[in-house]
Amino acid sequence: MSATTTYRVTGMTCGHCEGAVTEELSALDGVSSVKAVASTGLVTVISEAPLDDDAVRAAVDEAGYELAGRA
């Protein structure tokens, strides 16, 4: 069973931003797919199980952006 969660991320403005966020979130255990869209600020993550929000926040911070919360 997989979980799909959409997060709102602030600070993404371009494809490079999308790539940075995607790379960090893809490294989290259990993540199978990440789709970041700079124009909307939304990041959709598909994972084997619901992710810990703190882990997601840390990954987004590492990429240089801010997790605003779940969309």
VEXVEXDO-180820 format. One record per residue: residue number from 1; x, y, z of N, C-alpha, C, CB in turn. Coordinates in steps of 0.1 Angstrom, whole numbers, plus 5000, padded with zeros to 4 digits. Atoms other than C-alpha are relative to their C-alpha. Glycine has a CB too. Example, Ala and Ser with C-alpha at 12.3 -4.5 7.8 and 13.67 -1.06 7.14 Angstrom:
BEGIN
<atom><seq>1</seq><n_u>5009</n_u><n_v>4988</n_v><n_w>5000</n_w><ca_u>5123</ca_u><ca_v>4955</ca_v><ca_w>5078</ca_w><c_u>5009</c_u><c_v>5012</c_v><c_w>5000</c_w><cb_u>4990</cb_u><cb_v>5000</cb_v><cb_w>5012</cb_w></atom>
<atom><seq>2</seq><n_u>4991</n_u><n_v>4989</n_v><n_w>5000</n_w><ca_u>5137</ca_u><ca_v>4989</ca_v><ca_w>5071</ca_w><c_u>4992</c_u><c_v>5011</c_v><c_w>5008</c_w><cb_u>5004</cb_u><cb_v>5005</cb_v><cb_w>4986</cb_w></atom>
% end
This chain:
BEGIN
<atom><seq>1</seq><n_u>5008</n_u><n_v>4988</n_v><n_w>5000</n_w><ca_u>5000</ca_u><ca_v>5000</ca_v><ca_w>5000</ca_w><c_u>5009</c_u><c_v>5012</c_v><c_w>5000</c_w><cb_u>4990</cb_u><cb_v>5000</cb_v><cb_w>5012</cb_w></atom>
<atom><seq>2</seq><n_u>4991</n_u><n_v>4988</n_v><n_w>5001</n_w><ca_u>5014</ca_u><ca_v>5034</ca_v><ca_w>4991</ca_w><c_u>4991</c_u><c_v>5012</c_v><c_w>5005</c_w><cb_u>5005</cb_u><cb_v>5003</cb_v><cb_w>4986</cb_w></atom>
<atom><seq>3</seq><n_u>5006</n_u><n_v>4987</n_v><n_w>4995</n_w><ca_u>5007</ca_u><ca_v>5069</ca_v><ca_w>5005</ca_w><c_u>5003</c_u><c_v>5011</c_v><c_w>4990</c_w><cb_u>5004</cb_u><cb_v>5003</cb_v><cb_w>5015</cb_w></atom>
<atom><seq>4</seq><n_u>4997</n_u><n_v>4988</n_v><n_w>5008</n_w><ca_u>5004</ca_u><ca_v>5100</ca_v><ca_w>4984</ca_w><c_u>4997</c_u><c_v>5012</c_v><c_w>5008</c_w><cb_u>4991</cb_u><cb_v>5000</cb_v><cb_w>4986</cb_w></atom>
<atom><seq>5</seq><n_u>5002</n_u><n_v>4988</n_v><n_w>4992</n_w><ca_u>5009</ca_u><ca_v>5133</ca_v><ca_w>5002</ca_w><c_u>5005</c_u><c_v>5012</c_v><c_w>4992</c_w><cb_u>5008</cb_u><cb_v>4999</cb_v><cb_w>5013</cb_w></atom>
<atom><seq>6</seq><n_u>4995</n_u><n_v>4988</n_v><n_w>5007</n_w><ca_u>5011</ca_u><ca_v>5168</ca_v><ca_w>4987</ca_w><c_u>5003</c_u><c_v>5010</c_v><c_w>5011</c_w><cb_u>4988</cb_u><cb_v>5005</cb_v><cb_w>4991</cb_w></atom>
<atom><seq>7</seq><n_u>4995</n_u><n_v>4990</n_v><n_w>4991</n_w><ca_u>5031</ca_u><ca_v>5194</ca_v><ca_w>5005</ca_w><c_u>5001</c_u><c_v>5014</c_v><c_w>4993</c_w><cb_u>5014</cb_u><cb_v>4996</cb_v><cb_w>5005</cb_w></atom>
<atom><seq>8</seq><n_u>4998</n_u><n_v>4987</n_v><n_w>5005</n_w><ca_u>5034</ca_u><ca_v>5232</ca_v><ca_w>5000</ca_w><c_u>5014</c_u><c_v>5004</c_v><c_w>5004</c_w><cb_u>4989</cb_u><cb_v>5010</cb_v><cb_w>5005</cb_w></atom>
<atom><seq>9</seq><n_u>4986</n_u><n_v>4996</n_v><n_w>4998</n_w><ca_u>5070</ca_u><ca_v>5244</ca_v><ca_w>4996</ca_w><c_u>5002</c_u><c_v>5014</c_v><c_w>4995</c_w><cb_u>5010</cb_u><cb_v>4990</cb_v><cb_w>4994</cb_w></atom>
<atom><seq>10</seq><n_u>4998</n_u><n_v>4986</n_v><n_w>5004</n_w><ca_u>5079</ca_u><ca_v>5281</ca_v><ca_w>4995</ca_w><c_u>5015</c_u><c_v>5002</c_v><c_w>4996</c_w><cb_u>4997</cb_u><cb_v>5010</cb_v><cb_w>5011</cb_w></atom>
<atom><seq>11</seq><n_u>4986</n_u><n_v>4996</n_v><n_w>5005</n_w><ca_u>5109</ca_u><ca_v>5295</ca_v><ca_w>4976</ca_w><c_u>5004</c_u><c_v>4994</c_v><c_w>4987</c_w><cb_u>5010</cb_u><cb_v>4996</cb_v><cb_w>5011</cb_w></atom>
<atom><seq>12</seq><n_u>4997</n_u><n_v>5006</n_v><n_w>5013</n_w><ca_u>5108</ca_u><ca_v>5273</ca_v><ca_w>4945</ca_w><c_u>4996</c_u><c_v>5010</c_v><c_w>4989</c_w><cb_u>4993</cb_u><cb_v>4986</cb_v><cb_w>4998</cb_w></atom>
<atom><seq>13</seq><n_u>5003</n_u><n_v>4990</n_v><n_w>5011</n_w><ca_u>5111</ca_u><ca_v>5295</ca_v><ca_w>4914</ca_w><c_u>5002</c_u><c_v>4994</c_v><c_w>4986</c_w><cb_u>5007</cb_u><cb_v>5012</cb_v><cb_w>5001</cb_w></atom>
<atom><seq>14</seq><n_u>4995</n_u><n_v>5004</n_v><n_w>5013</n_w><ca_u>5125</ca_u><ca_v>5273</ca_v><ca_w>4886</ca_w><c_u>5002</c_u><c_v>4985</c_v><c_w>5000</c_w><cb_u>5012</cb_u><cb_v>5007</cb_v><cb_w>4995</cb_w></atom>
<atom><seq>15</seq><n_u>4998</n_u><n_v>5014</n_v><n_w>5001</n_w><ca_u>5133</ca_u><ca_v>5238</ca_v><ca_w>4873</ca_w><c_u>5012</c_u><c_v>4995</c_v><c_w>5009</c_w><cb_u>5004</cb_u><cb_v>4997</cb_v><cb_w>4986</cb_w></atom>
<atom><seq>16</seq><n_u>4989</n_u><n_v>5004</n_v><n_w>4991</n_w><ca_u>5166</ca_u><ca_v>5238</ca_v><ca_w>4893</ca_w><c_u>4994</c_u><c_v>4998</c_v><c_w>5014</c_w><cb_u>5011</cb_u><cb_v>5011</cb_v><cb_w>5000</cb_w></atom>
<atom><seq>17</seq><n_u>5006</n_u><n_v>5001</n_v><n_w>4987</n_w><ca_u>5145</ca_u><ca_v>5244</ca_v><ca_w>4925</ca_w><c_u>4993</c_u><c_v>4987</c_v><c_w>5001</c_w><cb_u>4991</cb_u><cb_v>5012</cb_v><cb_w>5003</cb_w></atom>
<atom><seq>18</seq><n_u>5008</n_u><n_v>5013</n_v><n_w>5000</n_w><ca_u>5122</ca_u><ca_v>5215</ca_v><ca_w>4916</ca_w><c_u>5010</c_u><c_v>4988</c_v><c_w>5001</c_w><cb_u>4992</cb_u><cb_v>4999</cb_v><cb_w>4987</cb_w></atom>
<atom><seq>19</seq><n_u>4991</n_u><n_v>5011</n_v><n_w>5000</n_w><ca_u>5152</ca_u><ca_v>5193</ca_v><ca_w>4910</ca_w><c_u>5007</c_u><c_v>4998</c_v><c_w>5014</c_w><cb_u>5011</cb_u><cb_v>5002</cb_v><cb_w>4990</cb_w></atom>
<atom><seq>20</seq><n_u>4994</n_u><n_v>5000</n_v><n_w>4987</n_w><ca_u>5168</ca_u><ca_v>5202</ca_v><ca_w>4943</ca_w><c_u>4991</c_u><c_v>4994</c_v><c_w>5011</c_w><cb_u>5005</cb_u><cb_v>5014</cb_v><cb_w>5005</cb_w></atom>
<atom><seq>21</seq><n_u>5009</n_u><n_v>5006</n_v><n_w>4990</n_w><ca_u>5137</ca_u><ca_v>5194</ca_v><ca_w>4963</ca_w><c_u>4997</c_u><c_v>4986</c_v><c_w>4997</c_w><cb_u>4986</cb_u><cb_v>5009</cb_v><cb_w>4999</cb_w></atom>
<atom><seq>22</seq><n_u>5002</n_u><n_v>5014</n_v><n_w>5004</n_w><ca_u>5130</ca_u><ca_v>5163</ca_v><ca_w>4943</ca_w><c_u>5011</c_u><c_v>4991</c_v><c_w>5004</c_w><cb_u>4998</cb_u><cb_v>4999</cb_v><cb_w>4985</cb_w></atom>
<atom><seq>23</seq><n_u>4989</n_u><n_v>5008</n_v><n_w>4997</n_w><ca_u>5165</ca_u><ca_v>5150</ca_v><ca_w>4949</ca_w><c_u>5001</c_u><c_v>4997</c_v><c_w>5015</c_w><cb_u>5013</cb_u><cb_v>5007</cb_v><cb_w>4996</cb_w></atom>
<atom><seq>24</seq><n_u>4999</n_u><n_v>5002</n_v><n_w>4985</n_w><ca_u>5164</ca_u><ca_v>5155</ca_v><ca_w>4987</ca_w><c_u>4988</c_u><c_v>4991</c_v><c_w>5005</c_w><cb_u>4999</cb_u><cb_v>5014</cb_v><cb_w>5007</cb_w></atom>
<atom><seq>25</seq><n_u>5011</n_u><n_v>5008</n_v><n_w>4996</n_w><ca_u>5129</ca_u><ca_v>5140</ca_v><ca_w>4991</ca_w><c_u>5001</c_u><c_v>4986</c_v><c_w>4995</c_w><cb_u>4987</cb_u><cb_v>5007</cb_v><cb_w>4995</cb_w></atom>
<atom><seq>26</seq><n_u>4999</n_u><n_v>5013</n_v><n_w>5005</n_w><ca_u>5137</ca_u><ca_v>5111</ca_v><ca_w>4969</ca_w><c_u>5010</c_u><c_v>4991</c_v><c_w>5008</c_w><cb_u>5005</cb_u><cb_v>5000</cb_v><cb_w>4985</cb_w></atom>
<atom><seq>27</seq><n_u>4990</n_u><n_v>5007</n_v><n_w>4992</n_w><ca_u>5165</ca_u><ca_v>5102</ca_v><ca_w>4993</ca_w><c_u>4994</c_u><c_v>4994</c_v><c_w>5013</c_w><cb_u>5012</cb_u><cb_v>5009</cb_v><cb_w>5003</cb_w></atom>
<atom><seq>28</seq><n_u>5007</n_u><n_v>5004</n_v><n_w>4988</n_w><ca_u>5140</ca_u><ca_v>5096</ca_v><ca_w>5021</ca_w><c_u>4996</c_u><c_v>4985</c_v><c_w>4998</c_w><cb_u>4988</cb_u><cb_v>5008</cb_v><cb_w>5004</cb_w></atom>
<atom><seq>29</seq><n_u>5004</n_u><n_v>5014</n_v><n_w>5000</n_w><ca_u>5133</ca_u><ca_v>5059</ca_v><ca_w>5030</ca_w><c_u>4986</c_u><c_v>4998</c_v><c_w>4996</c_w><cb_u>5003</cb_u><cb_v>4994</cb_v><cb_w>5013</cb_w></atom>
<atom><seq>30</seq><n_u>5014</n_u><n_v>5004</n_v><n_w>5004</n_w><ca_u>5103</ca_u><ca_v>5045</ca_v><ca_w>5012</ca_w><c_u>4994</c_u><c_v>5009</c_v><c_w>4989</c_w><cb_u>4991</cb_u><cb_v>5001</cb_v><cb_w>5012</cb_w></atom>
<atom><seq>31</seq><n_u>5006</n_u><n_v>4991</n_v><n_w>5010</n_w><ca_u>5098</ca_u><ca_v>5073</ca_v><ca_w>4987</ca_w><c_u>5002</c_u><c_v>4994</c_v><c_w>4986</c_w><cb_u>5007</cb_u><cb_v>5014</cb_v><cb_w>5001</cb_w></atom>
<atom><seq>32</seq><n_u>5000</n_u><n_v>5006</n_v><n_w>5014</n_w><ca_u>5090</ca_u><ca_v>5060</ca_v><ca_w>4952</ca_w><c_u>4999</c_u><c_v>5011</c_v><c_w>4989</c_w><cb_u>4990</cb_u><cb_v>4990</cb_v><cb_w>4999</cb_w></atom>
<atom><seq>33</seq><n_u>5002</n_u><n_v>4990</n_v><n_w>5010</n_w><ca_u>5081</ca_u><ca_v>5092</ca_v><ca_w>4934</ca_w><c_u>4998</c_u><c_v>5014</c_v><c_w>5006</c_w><cb_u>4987</cb_u><cb_v>4997</cb_v><cb_w>4992</cb_w></atom>
<atom><seq>34</seq><n_u>5001</n_u><n_v>4986</n_v><n_w>4996</n_w><ca_u>5084</ca_u><ca_v>5130</ca_v><ca_w>4938</ca_w><c_u>4997</c_u><c_v>5008</c_v><c_w>4988</c_w><cb_u>5013</cb_u><cb_v>5005</cb_v><cb_w>5008</cb_w></atom>
<atom><seq>35</seq><n_u>5003</n_u><n_v>4991</n_v><n_w>5011</n_w><ca_u>5068</ca_u><ca_v>5156</ca_v><ca_w>4916</ca_w><c_u>4999</c_u><c_v>5014</c_v><c_w>5006</c_w><cb_u>4986</cb_u><cb_v>4996</cb_v><cb_w>4993</cb_w></atom>
<atom><seq>36</seq><n_u>5000</n_u><n_v>4986</n_v><n_w>4995</n_w><ca_u>5077</ca_u><ca_v>5192</ca_v><ca_w>4924</ca_w><c_u>4996</c_u><c_v>5010</c_v><c_w>4989</c_w><cb_u>5014</cb_u><cb_v>5004</cb_v><cb_w>5006</cb_w></atom>
<atom><seq>37</seq><n_u>5004</n_u><n_v>4990</n_v><n_w>5010</n_w><ca_u>5060</ca_u><ca_v>5221</ca_v><ca_w>4906</ca_w><c_u>5002</c_u><c_v>5014</c_v><c_w>5005</c_w><cb_u>4985</cb_u><cb_v>4998</cb_v><cb_w>4996</cb_w></atom>
<atom><seq>38</seq><n_u>4997</n_u><n_v>4987</n_v><n_w>4995</n_w><ca_u>5076</ca_u><ca_v>5255</ca_v><ca_w>4911</ca_w><c_u>4989</c_u><c_v>5010</c_v><c_w>4999</c_w><cb_u>5013</cb_u><cb_v>5005</cb_v><cb_w>4993</cb_w></atom>
<atom><seq>39</seq><n_u>5010</n_u><n_v>4990</n_v><n_w>5003</n_w><ca_u>5048</ca_u><ca_v>5275</ca_v><ca_w>4896</ca_w><c_u>4988</c_u><c_v>5000</c_v><c_w>5011</c_w><cb_u>4994</cb_u><cb_v>4998</cb_v><cb_w>4987</cb_w></atom>
<atom><seq>40</seq><n_u>5011</n_u><n_v>5001</n_v><n_w>4990</n_w><ca_u>5023</ca_u><ca_v>5262</ca_v><ca_w>4922</ca_w><c_u>5006</c_u><c_v>4999</c_v><c_w>5015</c_w><cb_u>4991</cb_u><cb_v>4988</cb_v><cb_w>4997</cb_w></atom>
<atom><seq>41</seq><n_u>4994</n_u><n_v>5002</n_v><n_w>4987</n_w><ca_u>5047</ca_u><ca_v>5255</ca_v><ca_w>4951</ca_w><c_u>4996</c_u><c_v>4987</c_v><c_w>5006</c_w><cb_u>4997</cb_u><cb_v>5011</cb_v><cb_w>5009</cb_w></atom>
<atom><seq>42</seq><n_u>5004</n_u><n_v>5013</n_v><n_w>4995</n_w><ca_u>5033</ca_u><ca_v>5220</ca_v><ca_w>4954</ca_w><c_u>5009</c_u><c_v>4989</c_v><c_w>4997</c_w><cb_u>4986</cb_u><cb_v>4997</cb_v><cb_w>4994</cb_w></atom>
<atom><seq>43</seq><n_u>4991</n_u><n_v>5012</n_v><n_w>5001</n_w><ca_u>5053</ca_u><ca_v>5188</ca_v><ca_w>4959</ca_w><c_u>4992</c_u><c_v>4988</c_v><c_w>5004</c_w><cb_u>5013</cb_u><cb_v>5001</cb_v><cb_w>5008</cb_w></atom>
<atom><seq>44</seq><n_u>5008</n_u><n_v>5012</n_v><n_w>4997</n_w><ca_u>5035</ca_u><ca_v>5155</ca_v><ca_w>4956</ca_w><c_u>5010</c_u><c_v>4988</c_v><c_w>5001</c_w><cb_u>4990</cb_u><cb_v>4997</cb_v><cb_w>4988</cb_w></atom>
<atom><seq>45</seq><n_u>4991</n_u><n_v>5010</n_v><n_w>4997</n_w><ca_u>5053</ca_u><ca_v>5126</ca_v><ca_w>4972</ca_w><c_u>4992</c_u><c_v>4987</c_v><c_w>5001</c_w><cb_u>5008</cb_u><cb_v>5003</cb_v><cb_w>5013</cb_w></atom>
<atom><seq>46</seq><n_u>5006</n_u><n_v>5013</n_v><n_w>4998</n_w><ca_u>5044</ca_u><ca_v>5089</ca_v><ca_w>4968</ca_w><c_u>5010</c_u><c_v>4992</c_v><c_w>5007</c_w><cb_u>4996</cb_u><cb_v>4993</cb_v><cb_w>4986</cb_w></atom>
<atom><seq>47</seq><n_u>4991</n_u><n_v>5007</n_v><n_w>4991</n_w><ca_u>5058</ca_u><ca_v>5067</ca_v><ca_w>4995</ca_w><c_u>4993</c_u><c_v>4987</c_v><c_w>5004</c_w><cb_u>5005</cb_u><cb_v>5008</cb_v><cb_w>5012</cb_w></atom>
<atom><seq>48</seq><n_u>5005</n_u><n_v>5013</n_v><n_w>4996</n_w><ca_u>5054</ca_u><ca_v>5031</ca_v><ca_w>5008</ca_w><c_u>4991</c_u><c_v>5002</c_v><c_w>5012</c_w><cb_u>5011</cb_u><cb_v>4991</cb_v><cb_w>5004</cb_w></atom>
<atom><seq>49</seq><n_u>5008</n_u><n_v>4998</n_v><n_w>4989</n_w><ca_u>5040</ca_u><ca_v>5045</ca_v><ca_w>5040</ca_w><c_u>5000</c_u><c_v>5015</c_v><c_w>5003</c_w><cb_u>5005</cb_u><cb_v>4993</cb_v><cb_w>5013</cb_w></atom>
<atom><seq>50</seq><n_u>4999</n_u><n_v>4986</n_v><n_w>4997</n_w><ca_u>5031</ca_u><ca_v>5080</ca_v><ca_w>5053</ca_w><c_u>5013</c_u><c_v>5004</c_v><c_w>5006</c_w><cb_u>4988</cb_u><cb_v>5004</cb_v><cb_w>5010</cb_w></atom>
<atom><seq>51</seq><n_u>4987</n_u><n_v>4995</n_v><n_w>4996</n_w><ca_u>5062</ca_u><ca_v>5101</ca_v><ca_w>5058</ca_w><c_u>4999</c_u><c_v>5008</c_v><c_w>5013</c_w><cb_u>5007</cb_u><cb_v>5008</cb_v><cb_w>4989</cb_w></atom>
<atom><seq>52</seq><n_u>4999</n_u><n_v>4991</n_v><n_w>4988</n_w><ca_u>5072</ca_u><ca_v>5118</ca_v><ca_w>5091</ca_w><c_u>5002</c_u><c_v>5014</c_v><c_w>4995</c_w><cb_u>5012</cb_u><cb_v>4995</cb_v><cb_w>5009</cb_w></atom>
<atom><seq>53</seq><n_u>4999</n_u><n_v>4986</n_v><n_w>5004</n_w><ca_u>5066</ca_u><ca_v>5155</ca_v><ca_w>5086</ca_w><c_u>5013</c_u><c_v>5006</c_v><c_w>5003</c_w><cb_u>4989</cb_u><cb_v>5008</cb_v><cb_w>5006</cb_w></atom>
<atom><seq>54</seq><n_u>4987</n_u><n_v>4995</n_v><n_w>4996</n_w><ca_u>5098</ca_u><ca_v>5163</ca_v><ca_w>5105</ca_w><c_u>5011</c_u><c_v>4996</c_v><c_w>4990</c_w><cb_u>5004</cb_u><cb_v>4996</cb_v><cb_w>5014</cb_w></atom>
<atom><seq>55</seq><n_u>4990</n_u><n_v>5005</n_v><n_w>5010</n_w><ca_u>5118</ca_u><ca_v>5142</ca_v><ca_w>5080</ca_w><c_u>4999</c_u><c_v>5007</c_v><c_w>4987</c_w><cb_u>4999</cb_u><cb_v>4985</cb_v><cb_w>4998</cb_w></atom>
<atom><seq>56</seq><n_u>5003</n_u><n_v>4993</n_v><n_w>5012</n_w><ca_u>5101</ca_u><ca_v>5159</ca_v><ca_w>5051</ca_w><c_u>5005</c_u><c_v>5014</c_v><c_w>5001</c_w><cb_u>4985</cb_u><cb_v>5000</cb_v><cb_w>4996</cb_w></atom>
<atom><seq>57</seq><n_u>4996</n_u><n_v>4987</n_v><n_w>4997</n_w><ca_u>5108</ca_u><ca_v>5193</ca_v><ca_w>5066</ca_w><c_u>5015</c_u><c_v>5001</c_v><c_w>4999</c_w><cb_u>4995</cb_u><cb_v>5005</cb_v><cb_w>5014</cb_w></atom>
<atom><seq>58</seq><n_u>4985</n_u><n_v>5000</n_v><n_w>5000</n_w><ca_u>5145</ca_u><ca_v>5185</ca_v><ca_w>5071</ca_w><c_u>5005</c_u><c_v>4998</c_v><c_w>4986</c_w><cb_u>5005</cb_u><cb_v>4988</cb_v><cb_w>5009</cb_w></atom>
<atom><seq>59</seq><n_u>4995</n_u><n_v>5002</n_v><n_w>5014</n_w><ca_u>5149</ca_u><ca_v>5173</ca_v><ca_w>5035</ca_w><c_u>4997</c_u><c_v>5013</c_v><c_w>4992</c_w><cb_u>4992</cb_u><cb_v>4988</cb_v><cb_w>4994</cb_w></atom>
<atom><seq>60</seq><n_u>5003</n_u><n_v>4987</n_v><n_w>5007</n_w><ca_u>5132</ca_u><ca_v>5205</ca_v><ca_w>5022</ca_w><c_u>5010</c_u><c_v>5011</c_v><c_w>5004</c_w><cb_u>4985</cb_u><cb_v>5004</cb_v><cb_w>5002</cb_w></atom>
<atom><seq>61</seq><n_u>4990</n_u><n_v>4990</n_v><n_w>4995</n_w><ca_u>5154</ca_u><ca_v>5226</ca_v><ca_w>5044</ca_w><c_u>5014</c_u><c_v>4998</c_v><c_w>4994</c_w><cb_u>5001</cb_u><cb_v>4999</cb_v><cb_w>5016</cb_w></atom>
<atom><seq>62</seq><n_u>4987</n_u><n_v>5004</n_v><n_w>5005</n_w><ca_u>5185</ca_u><ca_v>5207</ca_v><ca_w>5032</ca_w><c_u>5001</c_u><c_v>5005</c_v><c_w>4985</c_w><cb_u>5002</cb_u><cb_v>4985</cb_v><cb_w>5000</cb_w></atom>
<atom><seq>63</seq><n_u>5001</n_u><n_v>4996</n_v><n_w>5014</n_w><ca_u>5174</ca_u><ca_v>5216</ca_v><ca_w>4996</ca_w><c_u>5001</c_u><c_v>5015</c_v><c_w>4999</c_w><cb_u>4988</cb_u><cb_v>4995</cb_v><cb_w>4993</cb_w></atom>
<atom><seq>64</seq><n_u>4999</n_u><n_v>4985</n_v><n_w>5000</n_w><ca_u>5173</ca_u><ca_v>5253</ca_v><ca_w>5007</ca_w><c_u>4986</c_u><c_v>5007</c_v><c_w>4999</c_w><cb_u>5008</cb_u><cb_v>5004</cb_v><cb_w>4989</cb_w></atom>
<atom><seq>65</seq><n_u>5014</n_u><n_v>4994</n_v><n_w>5001</n_w><ca_u>5135</ca_u><ca_v>5258</ca_v><ca_w>5008</ca_w><c_u>4993</c_u><c_v>4998</c_v><c_w>5013</c_w><cb_u>4992</cb_u><cb_v>4993</cb_v><cb_w>4988</cb_w></atom>
<atom><seq>66</seq><n_u>5008</n_u><n_v>5001</n_v><n_w>4987</n_w><ca_u>5108</ca_u><ca_v>5259</ca_v><ca_w>5034</ca_w><c_u>4987</c_u><c_v>4993</c_v><c_w>4998</c_w><cb_u>4997</cb_u><cb_v>5014</cb_v><cb_w>5005</cb_w></atom>
<atom><seq>67</seq><n_u>5012</n_u><n_v>5008</n_v><n_w>5000</n_w><ca_u>5081</ca_u><ca_v>5234</ca_v><ca_w>5040</ca_w><c_u>4989</c_u><c_v>5008</c_v><c_w>5007</c_w><cb_u>5001</cb_u><cb_v>4986</cb_v><cb_w>5007</cb_w></atom>
<atom><seq>68</seq><n_u>5011</n_u><n_v>4992</n_v><n_w>4994</n_w><ca_u>5049</ca_u><ca_v>5254</ca_v><ca_w>5046</ca_w><c_u>4989</c_u><c_v>4991</c_v><c_w>5006</c_w><cb_u>4993</cb_u><cb_v>5009</cb_v><cb_w>4989</cb_w></atom>
<atom><seq>69</seq><n_u>5010</n_u><n_v>5009</n_v><n_w>4995</n_w><ca_u>5029</ca_u><ca_v>5223</ca_v><ca_w>5054</ca_w><c_u>4994</c_u><c_v>4991</c_v><c_w>4990</c_w><cb_u>4989</cb_u><cb_v>5008</cb_v><cb_w>5008</cb_w></atom>
<atom><seq>70</seq><n_u>5007</n_u><n_v>5009</n_v><n_w>5010</n_w><ca_u>5006</ca_u><ca_v>5198</ca_v><ca_w>5038</ca_w><c_u>4990</c_u><c_v>5009</c_v><c_w>4992</c_w><cb_u>4993</cb_u><cb_v>4989</cb_v><cb_w>5007</cb_w></atom>
<atom><seq>71</seq><n_u>5009</n_u><n_v>4992</n_v><n_w>5009</n_w><ca_u>4986</ca_u><ca_v>5212</ca_v><ca_w>5009</ca_w><c_u>4985</c_u><c_v>4995</c_v><c_w>5002</c_w><cb_u>5004</cb_u><cb_v>4999</cb_v><cb_w>4985</cb_w></atom>
% end
